[in-house]
Amino acid sequence: MRAKVAVVAVVLLVLAAAWYFGVFAQVAAPRTLATSLVSMGAWGYLAFIVTYAVLQPFGVPGTVFVVAAPLIWPWQTAFGLSMVGTMGASVIGFSFARFVAREWVSARIPARLKAYDASLERSAFSTVVVLRLILWMPQALHFFFGVSKVKASTHFWGSLVGYVPPLLAVS
């Protein structure tokens, strides 16, 4: 229970810090935000990755970040930042479902995803790759993998392989 309260407290602190430092105001002006991120150099990369990884698993569509990245940086940089942010979001969503809110998440997984549970037991890696290629990065899929029997390492590497083609295409 303490771990769950700590996670919620950290999320609230991050949101409060973002508000305090004017992050939400900058998001309202995309051109200003893009200029700020580029002028920050490596800190801009870090801000992009952390924001993406923390917000995507909890409701902000990842495509917003993946489509915005090549509008801000060269495609190679955009691909790298999108890959790191996407993998971070996947790991956070997976970990949240597995270690923090397993029962709550299990009750909310769509039936169409539960149909893949048997396939995950037989061939976890290829199932993760195929689902990532087809469905890409919905929050429900992060959570589904978190409550399934797939190992964290299999989830990580399968997701990485499955994300490469769509992220390259968008970048």
C-alpha positions in Angstrom: 0.0 0.0 0.0 2.9 2.4 0.8 4.3 1.9 -2.7 1.0 2.7 -4.3 0.7 5.9 -2.2 4.3 6.8 -3.1 3.6 6.4 -6.8 0.5 8.6 -6.6 2.5 11.2 -4.6 5.3 11.3 -7.2 2.8 11.8 -10.0 1.1 14.6 -8.2 4.5 16.3 -7.4 5.5 16.1 -11.1 2.3 17.6 -12.2 2.6 20.4 -9.5 6.2 21.1 -10.6 5.1 21.3 -14.3 2.4 23.8 -13.4 4.7 25.8 -11.2 7.4 26.1 -13.9 4.9 27.0 -16.6 5.1 23.8 -18.7 1.3 23.8 -19.3 1.3 27.4 -20.5 4.1 26.6 -23.0 2.1 23.6 -24.4 -0.7 26.0 -25.3 1.7 27.7 -27.8 3.3 24.9 -29.9 5.7 27.1 -31.8 7.1 28.5 -28.6 7.3 25.1 -27.1 9.2 23.7 -30.1 11.7 26.7 -30.0 12.2 26.2 -26.2 12.9 22.5 -26.6 15.4 23.0 -29.4 17.1 25.9 -27.5 17.4 23.6 -24.4 19.7 21.2 -26.3 20.1 17.9 -24.4 17.7 19.1 -21.7 15.1 19.6 -24.3 15.6 15.9 -25.3 15.2 14.9 -21.7 12.1 17.0 -21.2 10.5 15.5 -24.3 11.3 11.9 -23.3 10.2 12.3 -19.6 7.0 14.1 -20.6 6.2 11.4 -23.2 7.1 8.5 -21.0 5.1 9.7 -18.0 2.0 11.0 -19.7 1.3 8.5 -22.5 0.6 5.5 -20.2 -2.1 7.5 -18.4 -4.1 9.0 -21.3 -2.1 11.3 -23.6 -1.9 9.6 -27.0 1.7 8.7 -27.9 1.1 9.7 -31.5 1.0 13.3 -30.4 4.6 13.0 -29.4 5.7 10.8 -32.3 4.2 13.1 -34.9 5.5 16.3 -33.2 9.1 15.1 -32.8 10.0 15.2 -36.6 8.4 18.7 -36.8 10.9 19.8 -34.1 14.1 17.9 -34.8 15.8 16.1 -37.8 14.3 12.7 -38.5 17.2 10.8 -36.9 16.9 12.7 -33.7 13.1 12.4 -33.8 13.3 8.7 -34.3 15.7 8.2 -31.3 13.7 10.4 -29.0 10.4 8.8 -30.1 11.9 5.3 -29.5 13.2 6.1 -26.1 9.9 7.9 -25.1 7.8 5.1 -26.4 9.8 2.4 -24.7 9.7 4.4 -21.4 6.0 4.7 -21.7 5.6 1.0 -22.3 7.8 0.1 -19.3 5.9 2.6 -17.1 2.5 1.3 -18.2 3.6 -2.3 -17.9 5.1 -1.7 -14.4 2.1 0.2 -13.2 -0.2 -2.7 -14.2 2.1 -5.4 -12.8 3.3 -3.8 -9.5 0.9 -1.0 -8.5 -2.7 -1.6 -9.7 -2.8 -5.2 -10.9 -6.4 -6.0 -9.7 -7.8 -2.6 -10.9 -6.2 -3.0 -14.3 -7.2 -6.6 -14.7 -10.8 -5.7 -14.3 -10.6 -3.1 -17.1 -8.7 -5.0 -19.8 -10.8 -5.3 -23.0 -12.0 -8.8 -23.9 -10.4 -8.6 -27.3 -7.0 -8.3 -25.7 -7.7 -11.2 -23.2 -8.1 -13.5 -26.2 -4.3 -13.2 -26.7 -3.5 -14.6 -23.3 -3.1 -18.2 -24.5 -0.9 -17.0 -27.4 1.3 -15.2 -24.9 1.9 -18.4 -23.0 2.9 -20.3 -26.2 5.0 -17.7 -28.0 5.3 -14.5 -25.9 8.0 -12.7 -27.9 6.4 -13.0 -31.3 2.9 -12.2 -29.9 4.3 -9.0 -28.3 6.0 -8.1 -31.6 2.9 -8.7 -33.7 0.6 -6.8 -31.3 3.0 -3.9 -31.2 3.2 -3.8 -35.0 -0.6 -3.9 -35.4 -1.9 -2.0 -32.4 1.2 0.0 -31.7 1.1 1.7 -28.3 -2.4 2.0 -26.7 -2.4 2.3 -22.9 -4.6 -0.8 -22.7 -1.9 -2.9 -24.4 0.8 -1.7 -21.9 -1.6 -2.7 -19.1 -2.5 -6.0 -20.7 1.1 -7.1 -20.9 1.6 -6.0 -17.3 -1.1 -8.3 -16.0 -0.3 -11.1 -18.4 2.2 -13.9 -17.7 4.7 -12.4 -20.2 8.1 -11.7 -18.6 9.3 -8.1 -18.3 12.3 -8.7 -20.5 10.2 -10.4 -23.2 7.8 -7.4 -23.1 10.7 -5.0 -23.4 12.5 -6.6 -26.3 9.4 -7.6 -28.2 8.0 -4.1 -27.9 11.3 -2.6 -29.1 11.3 -4.8 -32.2 7.6 -4.1 -32.9 8.0 -0.4 -32.5 10.8 0.1 -35.0 8.8 0.0 -38.3 6.0 2.4 -37.3 8.4 4.8 -35.6 10.7 4.9 -38.6 7.8 5.5 -40.9 6.5 8.4 -38.9 9.9 9.9 -38.2 
